[in-house]
């Protein structure tokens, strides 16, 4: 089976798959969706216009969680427990929210902190960070597996993009981030080097 991973070097979702696939051969094809030609090529294989996309013998598979599930089954890796599935869902929800906020700011859309939509998002962010901090403090992410990789890439992207600061993170989340940021594969995929 030949794999091509389409995505950017700064995407946390692409990065998590790159870290998960360290022992699975694949070719990385960089996509800059801000370039009209590259965006058109991405749209041709993914009408969602999102990265990552995994081409499996040329057939596209969309969305990081779906790609993970495919790889987990295909390569006979351990399935996630229900608490691990919930943890990854929490990471994904927070990651999506932070990306949307980042893009709103980047493209000049006003962010009104008094708007009920943003207020609800801020409340969700606090709840998710508290939940993830509690889970990290109780040892949920001690094994370097998909949930830990997802958490790490979300935290690191958020710090890289200024979406979160170290003050936003609980001591357990900060310790988790500091522990893993020096690993060779983490350093090799650091978006700051892109």
Rosetta blueprint (number, residue, H / E / L):
1 X L
2 X L
3 X E
4 X E
5 X E
6 X E
7 X E
8 X L
9 X L
10 X L
11 X L
12 X H
13 X H
14 X H
15 X H
16 X H
17 X H
18 X H
19 X H
20 X H
21 X L
22 X L
23 X L
24 X L
25 X L
26 X L
27 X E
28 X E
29 X E
30 X E
31 X L
32 X L
33 X L
34 X L
35 X L
36 X H
37 X H
38 X H
39 X H
40 X H
41 X H
42 X H
43 X H
44 X H
45 X H
46 X L
47 X L
48 X L
49 X L
50 X L
51 X L
52 X L
53 X E
54 X E
55 X E
56 X E
57 X L
58 X L
59 X E
60 X E
61 X E
62 X E
63 X L
64 X H
65 X H
66 X H
67 X H
68 X H
69 X H
70 X H
71 X H
72 X H
73 X H
74 X H
75 X L
76 X L
77 X L
78 X L
79 X L
80 X L
81 X L
82 X H
83 X H
84 X H
85 X H
86 X H
87 X H
88 X H
89 X H
90 X H
91 X H
92 X H
93 X H
94 X H
95 X H
96 X H
97 X H
98 X H
99 X H
100 X H
101 X H
102 X H
103 X H
104 X H
105 X H
106 X H
107 X L
108 X L
109 X L
110 X L
111 X L
112 X L
113 X L
114 X L
115 X L
116 X H
117 X H
118 X H
119 X H
120 X H
121 X H
122 X H
123 X H
124 X H
125 X H
126 X H
127 X H
128 X H
129 X H
130 X H
131 X H
132 X H
133 X H
134 X H
135 X H
136 X H
137 X H
138 X L
139 X L
140 X L
141 X L
142 X L
143 X L
144 X L
145 X L
146 X H
147 X H
148 X H
149 X H
150 X H
151 X H
152 X H
153 X H
154 X H
155 X H
156 X H
157 X H
158 X H
159 X H
160 X H
161 X H
162 X L
163 X L
164 X L
165 X L
166 X H
167 X H
168 X H
169 X L
170 X L
171 X H
172 X H
173 X H
174 X H
175 X H
176 X H
177 X H
178 X H
179 X H
180 X H
181 X L
182 X L
183 X L
184 X H
185 X H
186 X H
187 X H
188 X H
189 X L
190 X L
191 X H
192 X H
193 X H
194 X L
